[in-house]
Amino acid sequence: MPQLPFSRWLPEYKTPGTIRADLLAGLTGAVVVLPQGIAFAMLAGMPPQYGLYAAMVPCLIAALFGSSRLMVTGPANAISLTTMALMAPLATPESAEYVGLVLTLSFLIGLIQITLGFGGVGKWVEKVPHSVIVGFTVGAAILIMNSQIGTVTGFAIPRGISPHETLHELYLALMQNPWHPAVLSLVIATILIIIVWRPLNRWFPGMLVAVIIGSLIALYIESLYPELDPFKRVSSIPGAFPAISFPQLEMNTLNQLFGPTLIMALLASTEAMAIARAIALKTKDTFNANQEFIGQGLANIAGSFFSAYPASGSFNRTGVNLSAGAKTPLSAISAALFLMVILAFVGPLAKYLPYPVIGALLLVVAWNLIDPKEIRKEFRHGAKEWLPMVITFIGTITISLEWAILAGIFTSLLSHHLFKAKTHPK
């Protein structure tokens, strides 16, 4: 009979210091995800609390049933962005209809992931070309910045539109409305706090510091200029424990979500596999792609019943988990539980958090997604690598994300065939 994943690491708690290390890493992770979860929910078009809910049940389930020991599952930047891009045409972001569709999307993604895991196709998802991922990541960074233009300028610019449409809307807004620099000043101050605090991140997360100080700066600006409209703020978090929810499995809903489910399952799985493989290599641990599929699938299915939008491996939180000295998946489990405890006390304070501060956090997240070293490496490898990267990037910011990914994969296959034929003529 096959072993359950958690049976591999439970015996390690006999080693002195393991539980303490995991609990401290979990507490650190719970603190870090507070501002990130709210920011990513906003990026996904969901009410703020749903980003925190996505960091609870999915995180716990993936830790128990996934293959990776130290990867943390929850809200992630690329997945949040893709959720918004694919679902905004179907319903108004943050509306009850939109939330219902997104939670159903979580359930359907989980079903596909479990099916793929038991079908033994994990090894094929690992083969998505690296150049396609690099191109998509850079494009995603641009789309994240694009989605926050209205928030960081204070103008009412629709979300979910293309970059060139956003620039046109911004131009019209500047021509028709008076310019108030208060919002932009708050955004710049928040970004500067994150940059200045960076050397101290190992002791306390800079994003959380920026949220606290940025919120205080907002109150100060409002006191100086009472004639200005107050900054738009996040609504208070309804509860520390996620509300029970149920997927909508009517045929019309399933038809609407067919395309988004396929592309989201591919993206969520690819991101999780990439992180899990990198961590396993770094820590010299074993890794089973099919088991990770199953763990991620169970996480998304369970999350859909506990108000969690689609979750995947998180680059940021996994890095924090590793740096904090985590030893086993108990660190991720404790992070989810600590988050519930913290929210019980901090949740009511969310109403003081200005949207421009969250927008500034997302601009920093987007900037950090762009890795010039990886881009240069793809160009050095020749056209067979940089061409798929460029095609995927252009597709990501101009057409729907699913077609951008597919175009990148097709270009990669075609370019490898063509350049191989030129190198080895018959």
ABEGO torsion letter per residue (X at the ends): XBBBAAAAAAAAAABBGAAAAAAAAAAAAAAAAAAAAAAAAAAAGBBAAAAAAAABAAAAAAAAABABAABBBEBBAAAAAAAAAAAAAABBBGBAAAAAAAAAAAAAAAAAAAAAAAAGAAAAAAABBAAAAAAAAAAAAAAAAAAAAAAAAGBBBBBGBBAAAAAAAAAAAAAABBBBAAAAAAAAAAAAAAAAAAAAAAABBAAAAAAAAAAAAAAAAAAABAABBBBBBBBBBABABBBBBBBBABAAAAAAAAAAAAAAAAAAAAAAAAAAAAAAAAAGBBBBAAAAAAAAAAAAAAAAAAGBBBBBBBAAAAAAAAAAGBABAAAAAAAAAAAAAAAAAAAAAAAABBAAAAAAAAAAAAAAABBAAAAAAAAAAEAAAAAAAAAAAAAAAABBAAAAAAAAAAAAAAAAAAAAAAABBX
